Amino acid sequence: MPIYEFKCHDCGQEFEELCPLGSTSWSCPKCQSLNTLRKVSRFSARSMGDGGKKNIIGNKCGSCHSGNCSSCH
């Protein structure tokens, strides 16, 4: 099941929910309102074996793009 981000239009609360496919609405955990909007979410991915330290594209360092700085290894 994917995790989606929501925002309540009534109280402004932002929250995340684990949503089964086909779900159409979620209530706010703070005020119980159904007046919520699913936000556009970013996603993250890692390649296998890099320990999350190297950029997936080009295997370069994510902070300096040189590929050989101390934060990459």
N, CA, C and O atoms as CSV, one atom per row, in Angstrom:
chain,resi,resn,atom,element,x,y,z
A,1,MET,N,N,0.843,-1.190,0.000
A,1,MET,CA,C,0.000,0.000,0.000
A,1,MET,C,C,0.885,1.249,0.000
A,1,MET,O,O,1.868,1.316,0.738
A,2,PRO,N,N,0.540,2.221,-0.814
A,2,PRO,CA,C,1.319,3.464,-0.837
A,2,PRO,C,C,0.978,4.373,0.343
A,2,PRO,O,O,-0.119,4.304,0.896
A,3,ILE,N,N,1.922,5.214,0.713
A,3,ILE,CA,C,1.700,6.233,1.736
A,3,ILE,C,C,1.476,7.550,1.021
A,3,ILE,O,O,2.287,7.951,0.186
A,4,TYR,N,N,0.376,8.230,1.343
A,4,TYR,CA,C,0.054,9.509,0.737
A,4,TYR,C,C,0.071,10.604,1.791
A,4,TYR,O,O,-0.169,10.354,2.972
A,5,GLU,N,N,0.358,11.816,1.346
A,5,GLU,CA,C,0.324,12.986,2.215
A,5,GLU,C,C,-0.983,13.733,1.970
A,5,GLU,O,O,-1.435,13.861,0.832
A,6,PHE,N,N,-1.584,14.227,3.056
A,6,PHE,CA,C,-2.847,14.942,2.979
A,6,PHE,C,C,-2.742,16.270,3.722
A,6,PHE,O,O,-1.864,16.459,4.565
A,7,LYS,N,N,-3.648,17.183,3.396
A,7,LYS,CA,C,-3.787,18.427,4.147
A,7,LYS,C,C,-5.277,18.665,4.383
A,7,LYS,O,O,-6.089,18.535,3.467
A,8,CYS,N,N,-5.621,19.009,5.605
A,8,CYS,CA,C,-7.003,19.297,5.971
A,8,CYS,C,C,-7.302,20.761,5.645
A,8,CYS,O,O,-6.569,21.656,6.068
A,9,HIS,N,N,-8.373,21.000,4.898
A,9,HIS,CA,C,-8.766,22.371,4.557
A,9,HIS,C,C,-9.414,23.094,5.740
A,9,HIS,O,O,-9.444,24.324,5.769
A,10,ASP,N,N,-9.926,22.351,6.703
A,10,ASP,CA,C,-10.610,22.980,7.836
A,10,ASP,C,C,-9.656,23.460,8.924
A,10,ASP,O,O,-9.799,24.579,9.417
A,11,CYS,N,N,-8.677,22.625,9.309
A,11,CYS,CA,C,-7.782,23.011,10.406
A,11,CYS,C,C,-6.329,23.212,9.969
A,11,CYS,O,O,-5.514,23.702,10.751
A,12,GLY,N,N,-5.996,22.839,8.729
A,12,GLY,CA,C,-4.640,23.025,8.227
A,12,GLY,C,C,-3.676,21.908,8.569
A,12,GLY,O,O,-2.511,21.968,8.177
A,13,GLN,N,N,-4.119,20.901,9.281
A,13,GLN,CA,C,-3.264,19.778,9.679
A,13,GLN,C,C,-2.749,19.049,8.444
A,13,GLN,O,O,-3.518,18.768,7.525
A,14,GLU,N,N,-1.449,18.738,8.414
A,14,GLU,CA,C,-0.867,17.905,7.375
A,14,GLU,C,C,-0.572,16.543,7.987
A,14,GLU,O,O,-0.065,16.457,9.106
A,15,PHE,N,N,-0.891,15.473,7.250
A,15,PHE,CA,C,-0.705,14.128,7.790
A,15,PHE,C,C,-0.461,13.140,6.665
A,15,PHE,O,O,-0.726,13.433,5.499
A,16,GLU,N,N,0.047,11.967,7.022
A,16,GLU,CA,C,0.311,10.881,6.090
A,16,GLU,C,C,-0.579,9.705,6.448
A,16,GLU,O,O,-0.870,9.465,7.620
A,17,GLU,N,N,-1.010,8.971,5.424
A,17,GLU,CA,C,-1.823,7.774,5.644
A,17,GLU,C,C,-1.375,6.669,4.701
A,17,GLU,O,O,-1.023,6.928,3.550
A,18,LEU,N,N,-1.390,5.456,5.187
A,18,LEU,CA,C,-1.157,4.271,4.384
A,18,LEU,C,C,-2.489,3.937,3.735
A,18,LEU,O,O,-3.438,3.586,4.437
A,19,CYS,N,N,-2.589,4.036,2.410
A,19,CYS,CA,C,-3.877,3.968,1.721
A,19,CYS,C,C,-4.006,2.745,0.829
A,19,CYS,O,O,-3.170,2.525,-0.047
A,20,PRO,N,N,-5.037,1.953,1.040
A,20,PRO,CA,C,-5.302,0.862,0.107
A,20,PRO,C,C,-5.695,1.445,-1.253
A,20,PRO,O,O,-6.295,2.518,-1.317
A,21,LEU,N,N,-5.363,0.753,-2.325
A,21,LEU,CA,C,-5.734,1.215,-3.654
A,21,LEU,C,C,-7.253,1.322,-3.750
A,21,LEU,O,O,-7.978,0.461,-3.252
A,22,GLY,N,N,-7.724,2.379,-4.390
A,22,GLY,CA,C,-9.158,2.597,-4.541
A,22,GLY,C,C,-9.766,3.479,-3.470
A,22,GLY,O,O,-10.939,3.840,-3.567
A,23,SER,N,N,-8.990,3.838,-2.437
A,23,SER,CA,C,-9.500,4.729,-1.395
A,23,SER,C,C,-9.711,6.113,-1.979
A,23,SER,O,O,-8.910,6.578,-2.789
A,24,THR,N,N,-10.786,6.773,-1.569
A,24,THR,CA,C,-11.099,8.072,-2.163
A,24,THR,C,C,-11.018,9.237,-1.182
A,24,THR,O,O,-10.774,10.366,-1.609
A,25,SER,N,N,-11.211,9.010,0.102
A,25,SER,CA,C,-11.142,10.124,1.048
A,25,SER,C,C,-10.648,9.648,2.409
A,25,SER,O,O,-10.814,8.488,2.787
A,26,TRP,N,N,-10.031,10.589,3.135
A,26,TRP,CA,C,-9.504,10.291,4.459
A,26,TRP,C,C,-9.877,11.404,5.403
A,26,TRP,O,O,-9.905,12.572,5.015
A,27,SER,N,N,-10.161,11.057,6.630
A,27,SER,CA,C,-10.510,12.071,7.626
A,27,SER,C,C,-9.260,12.576,8.329
A,27,SER,O,O,-8.288,11.841,8.503
A,28,CYS,N,N,-9.299,13.821,8.724
A,28,CYS,CA,C,-8.196,14.454,9.433
A,28,CYS,C,C,-8.074,13.847,10.828
A,28,CYS,O,O,-9.078,13.733,11.531
A,29,PRO,N,N,-6.865,13.453,11.249
A,29,PRO,CA,C,-6.702,12.873,12.580
A,29,PRO,C,C,-6.878,13.900,13.693
A,29,PRO,O,O,-7.116,13.530,14.843
A,30,LYS,N,N,-6.763,15.186,13.364
A,30,LYS,CA,C,-6.883,16.233,14.380
A,30,LYS,C,C,-8.336,16.652,14.614
A,30,LYS,O,O,-8.789,16.705,15.757
A,31,CYS,N,N,-9.083,16.956,13.513
A,31,CYS,CA,C,-10.446,17.479,13.671
A,31,CYS,C,C,-11.520,16.554,13.105
A,31,CYS,O,O,-12.709,16.860,13.197
A,32,GLN,N,N,-11.113,15.424,12.522
A,32,GLN,CA,C,-12.000,14.413,11.947
A,32,GLN,C,C,-12.756,14.873,10.700
A,32,GLN,O,O,-13.668,14.178,10.251
A,33,SER,N,N,-12.401,16.022,10.133
A,33,SER,CA,C,-13.048,16.529,8.928
A,33,SER,C,C,-12.702,15.654,7.730
A,33,SER,O,O,-11.596,15.120,7.641
A,34,LEU,N,N,-13.650,15.510,6.811
A,34,LEU,CA,C,-13.400,14.808,5.555
A,34,LEU,C,C,-12.984,15.779,4.455
A,34,LEU,O,O,-12.782,15.369,3.312
A,35,ASN,N,N,-12.857,17.049,4.785
A,35,ASN,CA,C,-12.479,18.083,3.831
A,35,ASN,C,C,-10.956,18.112,3.698
A,35,ASN,O,O,-10.303,19.086,4.072
A,36,THR,N,N,-10.400,17.012,3.150
A,36,THR,CA,C,-8.953,16.868,3.015
A,36,THR,C,C,-8.574,16.773,1.541
A,36,THR,O,O,-9.387,16.402,0.695
A,37,LEU,N,N,-7.330,17.114,1.258
A,37,LEU,CA,C,-6.806,17.068,-0.102
A,37,LEU,C,C,-5.514,16.273,-0.096
A,37,LEU,O,O,-4.637,16.499,0.737
A,38,ARG,N,N,-5.404,15.330,-1.042
A,38,ARG,CA,C,-4.157,14.577,-1.158
A,38,ARG,C,C,-3.133,15.447,-1.852
A,38,ARG,O,O,-3.382,15.967,-2.940
A,39,LYS,N,N,-1.970,15.607,-1.219
A,39,LYS,CA,C,-0.898,16.445,-1.750
A,39,LYS,C,C,-0.061,15.666,-2.751
A,39,LYS,O,O,-0.038,14.435,-2.731
A,40,VAL,N,N,0.619,16.382,-3.617
A,40,VAL,CA,C,1.569,15.764,-4.532
A,40,VAL,C,C,2.804,15.407,-3.720
A,40,VAL,O,O,3.381,16.267,-3.056
A,41,SER,N,N,3.205,14.164,-3.769
A,41,SER,CA,C,4.313,13.683,-2.953
A,41,SER,C,C,5.551,13.442,-3.797
A,41,SER,O,O,5.460,13.096,-4.975
A,42,ARG,N,N,6.711,13.630,-3.177
A,42,ARG,CA,C,7.979,13.264,-3.796
A,42,ARG,C,C,8.285,11.828,-3.412
A,42,ARG,O,O,7.756,11.310,-2.429
A,43,PHE,N,N,9.136,11.197,-4.190
A,43,PHE,CA,C,9.545,9.847,-3.822
A,43,PHE,C,C,11.057,9.764,-3.838
A,43,PHE,O,O,11.739,10.630,-4.387
A,44,SER,N,N,11.565,8.714,-3.231
A,44,SER,CA,C,12.999,8.513,-3.120
A,44,SER,C,C,13.342,7.112,-3.591
A,44,SER,O,O,12.555,6.178,-3.438
A,45,ALA,N,N,14.529,6.980,-4.165
A,45,ALA,CA,C,14.986,5.662,-4.597
A,45,ALA,C,C,16.486,5.563,-4.371
A,45,ALA,O,O,17.201,6.563,-4.439
A,46,ARG,N,N,16.953,4.365,-4.105
A,46,ARG,CA,C,18.385,4.107,-3.931
A,46,ARG,C,C,18.762,2.935,-4.812
A,46,ARG,O,O,17.957,2.033,-5.045
A,47,SER,N,N,19.996,2.953,-5.301
A,47,SER,CA,C,20.479,1.791,-6.030
A,47,SER,C,C,21.029,0.794,-5.027
A,47,SER,O,O,21.396,1.169,-3.913
A,48,MET,N,N,21.087,-0.447,-5.404
A,48,MET,CA,C,21.564,-1.489,-4.500
A,48,MET,C,C,23.073,-1.394,-4.331
A,48,MET,O,O,23.789,-1.175,-5.308
A,49,GLY,N,N,23.562,-1.553,-3.119
A,49,GLY,CA,C,24.984,-1.654,-2.863
A,49,GLY,C,C,25.707,-0.349,-2.616
A,49,GLY,O,O,26.900,-0.372,-2.311
A,50,ASP,N,N,25.042,0.791,-2.733
A,50,ASP,CA,C,25.757,2.046,-2.521
A,50,ASP,C,C,25.578,2.590,-1.113
A,50,ASP,O,O,26.193,3.595,-0.758
A,51,GLY,N,N,24.754,1.949,-0.316
A,51,GLY,CA,C,24.534,2.402,1.050
A,51,GLY,C,C,23.840,3.747,1.122
A,51,GLY,O,O,23.839,4.383,2.177
A,52,GLY,N,N,23.245,4.197,0.018
A,52,GLY,CA,C,22.535,5.461,0.002
A,52,GLY,C,C,23.437,6.672,-0.087
A,52,GLY,O,O,22.955,7.798,0.031
A,53,LYS,N,N,24.757,6.475,-0.297
A,53,LYS,CA,C,25.691,7.598,-0.289
A,53,LYS,C,C,25.950,8.174,-1.676
A,53,LYS,O,O,26.288,9.351,-1.807
A,54,LYS,N,N,25.794,7.355,-2.709
A,54,LYS,CA,C,26.095,7.826,-4.058
A,54,LYS,C,C,24.811,8.151,-4.802
A,54,LYS,O,O,23.776,7.521,-4.584
A,55,ASN,N,N,24.886,9.120,-5.665
A,55,ASN,CA,C,23.781,9.486,-6.525
A,55,ASN,C,C,23.552,8.347,-7.511
A,55,ASN,O,O,24.519,7.797,-8.038
A,56,ILE,N,N,22.314,7.982,-7.774
A,56,ILE,CA,C,21.999,6.880,-8.673
A,56,ILE,C,C,22.450,7.202,-10.094
A,56,ILE,O,O,22.988,6.332,-10.777
A,57,ILE,N,N,22.245,8.407,-10.541
A,57,ILE,CA,C,22.585,8.789,-11.905
A,57,ILE,C,C,24.063,9.110,-11.975
A,57,ILE,O,O,24.523,10.043,-11.316
A,58,GLY,N,N,24.803,8.371,-12.745
A,58,GLY,CA,C,26.223,8.634,-12.957
A,58,GLY,C,C,27.121,8.204,-11.816
A,58,GLY,O,O,28.332,8.407,-11.909
A,59,ASN,N,N,26.606,7.625,-10.748
A,59,ASN,CA,C,27.394,7.187,-9.603
A,59,ASN,C,C,28.293,8.292,-9.057
A,59,ASN,O,O,29.407,8.011,-8.617
A,60,LYS,N,N,27.839,9.522,-9.076
A,60,LYS,CA,C,28.617,10.641,-8.553
A,60,LYS,C,C,28.160,10.984,-7.146
A,60,LYS,O,O,27.081,10.587,-6.704
A,61,CYS,N,N,28.990,11.713,-6.472
A,61,CYS,CA,C,28.652,12.163,-5.130
A,61,CYS,C,C,27.488,13.146,-5.206
A,61,CYS,O,O,27.471,14.006,-6.086
A,62,GLY,N,N,26.525,13.037,-4.310
A,62,GLY,CA,C,25.365,13.916,-4.327
A,62,GLY,C,C,25.638,15.331,-3.876
A,62,GLY,O,O,24.849,16.230,-4.169
A,63,SER,N,N,26.756,15.562,-3.156
A,63,SER,CA,C,26.999,16.909,-2.642
A,63,SER,C,C,27.996,17.708,-3.465
A,63,SER,O,O,27.858,18.928,-3.562
A,64,CYS,N,N,28.995,17.065,-4.062
A,64,CYS,CA,C,30.024,17.840,-4.783
A,64,CYS,C,C,30.159,17.440,-6.245
A,64,CYS,O,O,30.825,18.145,-7.004
A,65,HIS,N,N,29.565,16.360,-6.657
A,65,HIS,CA,C,29.576,15.877,-8.041
A,65,HIS,C,C,30.974,15.518,-8.560
A,65,HIS,O,O,31.157,15.384,-9.770
A,66,SER,N,N,31.945,15.364,-7.684
A,66,SER,CA,C,33.278,14.981,-8.150
A,66,SER,C,C,33.458,13.467,-8.189
A,66,SER,O,O,34.285,12.954,-8.943
A,67,GLY,N,N,32.688,12.760,-7.381
A,67,GLY,CA,C,32.778,11.310,-7.360
A,67,GLY,C,C,33.882,10.767,-6.477
A,67,GLY,O,O,34.035,9.550,-6.373
A,68,ASN,N,N,34.662,11.637,-5.831
A,68,ASN,CA,C,35.750,11.114,-5.001
A,68,ASN,C,C,35.943,11.896,-3.706
A,68,ASN,O,O,37.028,11.839,-3.129
A,69,CYS,N,N,34.952,12.612,-3.235
A,69,CYS,CA,C,35.123,13.333,-1.970
A,69,CYS,C,C,34.887,12.374,-0.793
A,69,CYS,O,O,34.342,11.288,-0.986
A,70,SER,N,N,35.278,12.752,0.380
A,70,SER,CA,C,35.205,11.864,1.540
A,70,SER,C,C,33.778,11.563,1.956
A,70,SER,O,O,33.537,10.533,2.587
A,71,SER,N,N,32.810,12.432,1.623
A,71,SER,CA,C,31.421,12.155,2.016
A,71,SER,C,C,30.769,11.108,1.135
A,71,SER,O,O,29.692,10.616,1.472
A,72,CYS,N,N,31.386,10.750,0.015
A,72,CYS,CA,C,30.827,9.730,-0.896
A,72,CYS,C,C,31.238,8.323,-0.488
A,72,CYS,O,O,30.606,7.358,-0.918
A,73,HIS,N,N,32.261,8.179,0.316
A,73,HIS,CA,C,32.814,6.852,0.574
A,73,HIS,C,C,32.720,6.472,2.023
A,73,HIS,O,O,33.144,5.381,2.405
